[in-house]
Amino acid sequence: MRVLVITNDSTVFLKGGLCSAKEMFGGRVAEVRNFCDRLSNICDVSLGIISGRFGFVPGTYVIMPYDEVTDCPEAYLELQETKDYATKINVLSRPFDRILVFVPKMMMAILLDNDAFPRKVIAVTAEEFKGEFEERGWSWYERSGARIGKTNADKIYDEVKELSKGITSGAYSVSLPSRRRRP
């Protein structure tokens, strides 16, 4: 099973120069990064970060520290207008079986309004989204920590573990045709 975990950046930068987005941030991102490490014991997991300077980037993307950290609803909207992170998430998340999302309430609203998720979602977010998540058959958990919370992390881990029993490969299976050799 392939899982994409999405969060947004933090004001806490761990590095002063170039490094992967996954390693750049401390603070609340550390909780998500640690959860990804835990999930890697049961599935193939990738981390993506919505960055105030670069928009949506894979956790392996090399970035540098910056001043444009998004920390309010207006900044989330401006970032969507300039970097269109919702479309990038939609495109880049297609090969994954599940998308786990740990972002602030207003950023979640932007992602939902812009159809960012082509796959089933598991998220820790505001209660106002619970009904929409249930209608779509997605999993919703109430926010109870910096990003995830220990109780939610345990429940989500168990859910992903159970789901991974029925999925042995990625969302897409591609077979390339064999090349014929000329005689």
Buried (B, 14 or more C-beta within 10 A) or exposed (E): BBBBBBBBBBEEBBBEEEBBBBBBBBBBBBBBBEBBEBBEEBBBBBBBBBBBBBBBBBBEBEBEBEEBBBBEBEBBBBBBEEBBBBBBBBEBBEBBBBBBBBBBBBBBBBBBEBEBBBBBBBBBBBEEBBEEBEEEEBBBBEBEBBBBBEEBBEBBBEBBBEBBEEBEEEBEEEEEEEEEEEE
